[in-house]
């Protein structure tokens, strides 16, 4: 299927590895020029080299910096002639017991996982509506659909973003201009973040990494973890010309783990 987005410009946040990188790869393979961001310049440049190899016909621009800061966001948005596609992505807050979280912990979580993506949306959405095309995808978490008790900071901040987007996406002046805003909610994906978590659990429980990984995978109906490439492919479809009638939705990718009907 031709996605019809060749030549567009995308900003993909936290794209040096993991799910952000998967999204950037899928877009580049569809002929989309990308601005990719991450804090670590070395990993970011390595990813940029890989993306250019995948499709030498596109432009890949790197912006190393912290997307959760005003300066980082301004530099990322300014790096492209226009932003047709925005992929919001940021690492989640750490797990823990809410009794131990301070006001500063909450502010940091809300700033990174709610206010930062809202500010980026604000920066690009008027340009999208004026041109009559725009795709915004917020990478959040399956915890938005089924909260995880130890991830209260993430549950709260990401759910706040989801509630905001639910109203924004349905504004006629946005939806009628072929601009969509959707969420992608990942469950367990085989990324460095999950691998680190499993390694920590294995060390804590005195088990091998393989034992813990196999046990965790067995809790997923698909009996495996997702891959960044299949996540990226779904993201690319949501960004395509064919997805203009999908907006204000939250697409759960969790291998069937969520047990509900709706």
C-alpha positions in Angstrom: 0.0 0.0 0.0 1.3 3.4 -0.9 0.8 5.7 2.1 0.9 8.9 0.2 3.2 10.8 2.4 6.4 10.9 0.3 8.1 14.2 0.6 6.4 15.2 3.8 8.4 16.4 6.9 8.1 14.7 10.2 9.5 15.5 13.7 10.1 12.3 15.6 10.9 12.8 19.3 13.2 10.4 21.3 14.1 8.6 18.0 17.6 7.4 18.6 16.3 4.0 19.8 13.3 2.0 20.7 9.8 2.8 19.6 10.7 6.3 18.4 13.4 4.9 16.1 10.9 2.3 14.8 8.5 5.1 13.8 11.3 7.1 12.2 12.4 4.0 10.2 8.9 3.4 8.9 8.4 7.0 7.9 11.8 7.2 6.1 11.0 4.0 4.2 7.9 5.8 3.0 9.9 8.7 1.7 9.3 11.1 4.6 12.0 13.5 5.5 12.6 13.4 9.3 14.0 15.5 12.1 15.0 13.2 14.9 15.7 14.2 18.4 17.3 12.6 21.5 19.5 13.6 24.4 22.5 11.5 23.4 24.2 12.9 20.3 26.3 9.8 19.6 23.3 7.4 19.5 21.3 9.9 17.5 24.0 10.3 14.8 24.3 6.5 14.6 20.5 6.2 14.0 20.6 9.0 11.4 23.3 7.1 9.5 21.1 4.0 9.5 18.1 5.9 8.3 20.0 7.5 5.5 21.1 4.1 4.4 17.5 2.8 4.4 16.5 5.6 2.0 19.1 7.9 0.5 16.4 10.0 -1.1 15.2 11.5 2.1 16.7 14.2 4.4 17.5 13.2 7.9 18.2 16.0 10.3 19.4 15.5 13.9 18.8 17.7 16.8 20.5 16.6 20.0 18.9 18.0 23.1 16.2 17.7 25.7 12.8 17.9 24.1 11.2 18.6 27.5 12.9 22.1 27.6 11.6 25.1 25.7 15.0 25.4 24.0 15.0 21.8 22.9 11.5 22.1 21.5 12.3 25.3 19.6 15.4 23.8 18.0 13.6 20.7 16.9 10.7 22.5 15.3 13.0 25.0 13.6 15.1 22.2 12.0 12.5 21.5 9.3 10.9 23.8 6.7 7.5 22.7 8.0 6.2 19.9 10.2 3.5 17.8 8.5 3.8 14.9 10.9 4.6 15.0 14.7 5.5 12.0 16.7 5.5 12.9 20.4 7.5 10.5 22.5 9.4 10.7 25.8 10.7 8.3 28.4 8.3 7.5 31.1 8.7 8.5 34.8 10.2 5.9 37.2 8.0 3.5 39.1 7.5 3.7 42.8 5.1 4.3 45.7 3.1 7.5 45.5 3.8 8.1 49.2 7.4 8.8 48.3 6.8 11.2 45.4 7.3 14.9 46.0 5.6 17.8 44.2 8.7 18.1 42.1 8.4 14.5 41.0 4.8 15.2 39.9 5.8 18.4 38.1 8.6 16.7 36.2 6.3 13.8 35.1 3.5 16.1 34.0 6.0 18.4 32.2 7.7 15.6 30.3 4.7 13.4 29.5 1.8 15.9 29.2 2.9 19.5 28.8 5.8 18.9 26.5 3.7 17.1 23.8 1.0 19.7 24.2 3.5 22.5 23.6 4.8 20.8 20.5 1.3 20.3 19.2 0.7 24.0 19.8 3.8 24.8 17.8 2.8 22.9 14.6 -1.0 22.5 14.5 -1.9 25.9 13.0 0.6 25.3 10.1 -1.0 21.9 9.5 -4.5 23.3 9.4 -3.5 26.1 7.0 -1.9 23.5 4.6 -4.8 21.1 4.9 -2.7 18.1 6.1 -1.4 17.1 9.5 -0.8 13.9 11.5 0.0 13.9 15.2 0.7 10.7 17.0 1.3 10.6 20.7 3.2 7.6 22.0 1.8 7.0 25.4 1.4 3.7 27.2 -1.0 0.8 27.6 -1.2 2.0 31.2 -3.5 4.7 29.9 -6.0 2.0 29.2 -5.1 -0.4 32.1 -3.2 1.5 34.8 -0.3 -0.2 36.5 -0.2 0.4 40.2 3.6 1.2 40.5 3.5 3.6 37.5 1.3 6.3 39.1 3.4 9.2 37.7 3.0 7.8 34.2 -0.6 6.9 34.6 -1.5 10.4 35.7 0.6 12.4 33.2 -0.2 10.3 30.2 -3.9 10.1 31.0 -3.9 13.9 31.3 -2.5 14.2 27.8 -5.0 11.7 26.5 -7.9 13.7 27.9 -6.6 16.9 26.4 -6.2 15.3 23.0 -9.7 13.8 23.1 -11.1 17.3 23.0 -8.5 18.9 20.7 -8.8 16.3 18.0 -12.6 16.8 17.7 -12.5 20.5 17.2 -14.1 21.1 13.8 -11.5 23.7 12.8 -8.9 20.9 13.2 -10.6 17.7 12.1 -12.2 19.3 9.0 -8.8 20.4 7.8 -7.4 16.9 7.4 -5.5 17.1 10.7 -5.7 14.1 13.0 -4.5 13.6 16.5 -4.2 10.0 17.8 -2.5 8.0 20.5 -0.4 4.8 20.2 -0.5 2.8 23.4 2.4 0.3 23.6 2.3 -2.7 25.9 5.5 -4.8 26.3 7.9 -4.2 23.4 11.3 -5.6 23.0 13.2 -2.4 23.6 16.2 -1.4 25.7 13.8 -0.1 28.4 12.1 -3.4 28.8 15.4 -5.3 28.6 16.7 -3.1 31.5 13.6 -3.7 33.6 13.8 -7.5 33.1 17.5 -7.5 34.0 16.8 -5.6 37.2 14.0 -8.0 38.1 16.3 -11.0 37.4 18.9 -9.5 39.7 16.4 -8.8 42.4 14.8 -12.3 42.3 18.0 -14.2 41.8 17.0 -15.6 38.4 18.5 -15.5 34.9 17.5 -12.9 32.4 16.2 -15.6 30.1 13.9 -17.0 32.8 12.4 -13.6 33.6 12.0 -12.7 29.9 10.3 -16.0 29.0 8.0 -15.7 32.0 7.0 -12.1 31.2 6.4 -13.0 27.5 4.1 -15.9 28.6 1.8 -13.3 30.3 1.0 -11.9 26.8 -1.7 -13.7 24.8 0.6 -13.4 21.7 3.3 -15.2 23.8 5.9 -12.7 22.7 7.0 -9.1 23.0 6.2 -6.6 20.3 8.9 -5.3 17.9 9.8 -1.6 17.3 9.4 -2.3 13.5 5.7 -3.4 13.8 5.0 -0.5 16.1 6.6 1.9 13.5 4.5 0.4 10.7 1.3 1.1 12.7 2.5 4.6 13.4 3.3 5.2 9.7 -0.2 4.1 8.7 -1.8 6.5 11.2 0.3 9.2 9.5 -0.8 8.2 6.0 -3.3 9.8 3.6 -5.5 6.8 4.2 -6.0 7.6 7.9 -7.7 10.9 7.6 -10.9 9.6 9.1 -9.2 8.3 12.2 -8.8 10.9 14.9 -9.1 11.2 18.6 -8.5 7.5 19.0 -6.1 5.5 21.2 -4.7 2.4 19.4 -3.6 -0.2 21.9 -0.7 -2.4 20.8 -0.2 -5.0 23.6 -0.4 -8.5 22.0 -3.9 -8.9 23.4 -3.0 -8.3 27.0 -5.9 -5.8 27.8 -8.8 -8.1 29.0 -11.7 -5.7 28.4 -14.3 -5.6 25.6 -13.9 -1.9 25.0 
